[in-house]
Amino acid sequence: MSHRLPCEFIQDMLPLYIDGIAGRASDEAIREHIAGCSECREMLEQMQKAKELQEALDRQQEIRDIDYMKRSGQQTEEAMLFW
């Protein structure tokens, strides 16, 4: 018996699917649904792009934070030499 889950349900599950934490049955149901639903497939693609962008921004922020800590540490060492 094949039944189609409502788009609202699938769209609610997409973040779990993208993060790889939805269960096996949910993954399968989502894959089946998005294969035949352009609206949900488009939403999935948009959410994946948004996640990739956020991850890139997070990496850039981490690099800036590390650089700041390195500079701050060097300034602290230099200041301590003058005491």
C-alpha beads as a LAMMPS data file, in Angstrom:
LAMMPS data file: protein, C-alpha beads

83 atoms
82 bonds

1 atom types
1 bond types

-500.0 500.0 xlo xhi
-500.0 500.0 ylo yhi
-500.0 500.0 zlo zhi

Masses

1 110.0

Atoms # bond

1 1 1 0.000 0.000 0.000
2 1 1 1.561 3.250 -1.144
3 1 1 0.435 6.511 0.347
4 1 1 1.917 9.916 -0.098
5 1 1 2.818 11.910 2.979
6 1 1 1.651 15.529 3.022
7 1 1 4.158 18.165 1.907
8 1 1 3.849 19.902 5.276
9 1 1 5.087 16.768 7.040
10 1 1 7.957 16.258 4.592
11 1 1 9.011 19.892 4.841
12 1 1 9.039 19.658 8.633
13 1 1 11.342 16.639 8.358
14 1 1 13.775 18.152 5.850
15 1 1 16.178 19.661 8.445
16 1 1 16.577 16.222 10.055
17 1 1 17.064 14.658 6.634
18 1 1 19.705 17.229 5.653
19 1 1 21.570 16.759 8.927
20 1 1 21.460 12.987 8.502
21 1 1 19.646 12.354 11.768
22 1 1 16.251 11.267 10.505
23 1 1 15.516 7.574 10.857
24 1 1 15.890 5.113 8.016
25 1 1 12.133 4.921 7.366
26 1 1 11.865 8.725 7.379
27 1 1 14.800 9.037 4.973
28 1 1 13.158 6.603 2.606
29 1 1 9.779 8.357 2.823
30 1 1 11.398 11.720 2.164
31 1 1 13.392 10.404 -0.814
32 1 1 10.257 8.877 -2.310
33 1 1 8.278 12.058 -1.746
34 1 1 10.849 14.464 -3.197
35 1 1 11.266 12.230 -6.251
36 1 1 7.700 13.087 -7.206
37 1 1 7.219 16.544 -5.653
38 1 1 9.003 19.484 -7.243
39 1 1 7.915 21.875 -4.474
40 1 1 9.520 19.815 -1.708
41 1 1 12.541 19.003 -3.870
42 1 1 13.088 22.733 -4.460
43 1 1 12.756 23.436 -0.748
44 1 1 15.297 20.696 -0.015
45 1 1 17.753 22.223 -2.495
46 1 1 17.309 25.686 -0.979
47 1 1 17.821 24.346 2.536
48 1 1 20.948 22.442 1.483
49 1 1 22.389 25.584 -0.124
50 1 1 21.579 27.614 2.997
51 1 1 23.303 25.016 5.178
52 1 1 26.393 25.025 2.954
53 1 1 26.517 28.825 3.070
54 1 1 26.159 28.854 6.859
55 1 1 28.930 26.273 7.213
56 1 1 31.223 28.385 5.007
57 1 1 30.451 31.478 7.077
58 1 1 31.104 29.542 10.289
59 1 1 34.495 28.393 8.959
60 1 1 35.410 31.975 8.055
61 1 1 34.431 33.163 11.524
62 1 1 36.523 30.429 13.134
63 1 1 39.533 31.527 11.101
64 1 1 39.004 35.166 12.153
65 1 1 38.636 34.093 15.779
66 1 1 41.860 32.076 15.664
67 1 1 43.724 34.940 14.010
68 1 1 42.416 37.330 16.665
69 1 1 43.500 35.013 19.475
70 1 1 46.947 34.654 17.932
71 1 1 47.334 38.432 17.634
72 1 1 46.027 38.968 21.153
73 1 1 48.434 36.375 22.519
74 1 1 51.375 38.016 20.745
75 1 1 50.400 41.437 22.081
76 1 1 50.141 40.017 25.594
77 1 1 53.588 38.434 25.325
78 1 1 55.070 41.687 24.008
79 1 1 53.456 43.677 26.816
80 1 1 54.796 41.250 29.424
81 1 1 58.349 41.711 28.094
82 1 1 58.157 45.397 28.905
83 1 1 57.132 44.928 32.545

Bonds

1 1 1 2
2 1 2 3
3 1 3 4
4 1 4 5
5 1 5 6
6 1 6 7
7 1 7 8
8 1 8 9
9 1 9 10
10 1 10 11
11 1 11 12
12 1 12 13
13 1 13 14
14 1 14 15
15 1 15 16
16 1 16 17
17 1 17 18
18 1 18 19
19 1 19 20
20 1 20 21
21 1 21 22
22 1 22 23
23 1 23 24
24 1 24 25
25 1 25 26
26 1 26 27
27 1 27 28
28 1 28 29
29 1 29 30
30 1 30 31
31 1 31 32
32 1 32 33
33 1 33 34
34 1 34 35
35 1 35 36
36 1 36 37
37 1 37 38
38 1 38 39
39 1 39 40
40 1 40 41
41 1 41 42
42 1 42 43
43 1 43 44
44 1 44 45
45 1 45 46
46 1 46 47
47 1 47 48
48 1 48 49
49 1 49 50
50 1 50 51
51 1 51 52
52 1 52 53
53 1 53 54
54 1 54 55
55 1 55 56
56 1 56 57
57 1 57 58
58 1 58 59
59 1 59 60
60 1 60 61
61 1 61 62
62 1 62 63
63 1 63 64
64 1 64 65
65 1 65 66
66 1 66 67
67 1 67 68
68 1 68 69
69 1 69 70
70 1 70 71
71 1 71 72
72 1 72 73
73 1 73 74
74 1 74 75
75 1 75 76
76 1 76 77
77 1 77 78
78 1 78 79
79 1 79 80
80 1 80 81
81 1 81 82
82 1 82 83
